[in-house]
Amino acid sequence: MKRFCLPVILLVLVCFTSCVDVEEHYDFKADGSCKVAFGFDMSRAVSVLMNLMSDSVKETPQFAMVKDTSLNFYSALPDSIQQKMSLDEINLAKSSNLSVQMNLRKNLMKISIGHEAKNAADLQYYLKNISKIESHSNLNSVTKNSNGVKDFDTRQLFSGQDYYAYEVTPHKFYRIVDKAKFNAFLKKTQSTFAMAKAMLIEMPYKVVLNFAKPIKKINNPRAVLSADRKRVVLQTNMDEIIKNPSVMNLKIDF
């Protein structure tokens, strides 16, 4: 019975790689650089699924695995892929890092990706191409355990970043949801979202932007602006985004 239950449960868990708490952080510096980080926390989804398991299954060696790993995107790419990359793609991969924290017994599963953009053009290129980098890499191996149990598929985590159209300059940060791409994303993940909703798993989405100087204008009435006008926080959830994708639109002049 254990041999049957364990792979089935982990396969279900793989389906929940879209059921995450998502946080985006942007720190714009006075010199024009920007530190950007995407955080994906699947811990609550893991917690729900762990409650469905018997104690005997939880005590198996597979559930004892613990990972706290960081790696560079470029180093994760096979030589055959590296040789085909342009100079811009190589620089992007080399300046991006991924970290994974995983402890199933403690209901912990977090993935984050970070990048230090040198200027506005670098940031726009990164935001437009982040999902492409992962599709060529072998990042799934980071969450694979030594017993060969099914990997967590990290591709769904990053594919969601592909439905935005960006315009980034030294004084602007604009992003608009491309509804055609968003609808395509929903089509691929609708069963996952439906399952999460049925199991009462919420999917918060938070965007935090810090600026070196006060912003001049922002178009989203849902975004909260700090008293000094240097910090913007937008909080919503996937249910709301699905109903109204434009809630994620941002046009910020600074």
ABEGO torsion letter per residue (X at the ends): XAAAAAAAAAAAAAAAAABBBBBBBBBBBAAGBBBBBBBBBAAAAAAAAAAABBAAAAABAAAABBBBBBBBAAAABBAAAAAABBAAAAAAAAABBBBBBBBAAAGBBBBBBBBBBABAAAAAAAAAAAAAAAAABAAAAAABBAAGBBBBBAAAAAAAAAABBBBBBAABBBBBBBAAAAAAAAAAAAAAAAAAAAAGBBBBBBBBBBBABBBABBABAABBBBAAGABBBBBBBAAAAAABAAAABBBBBX
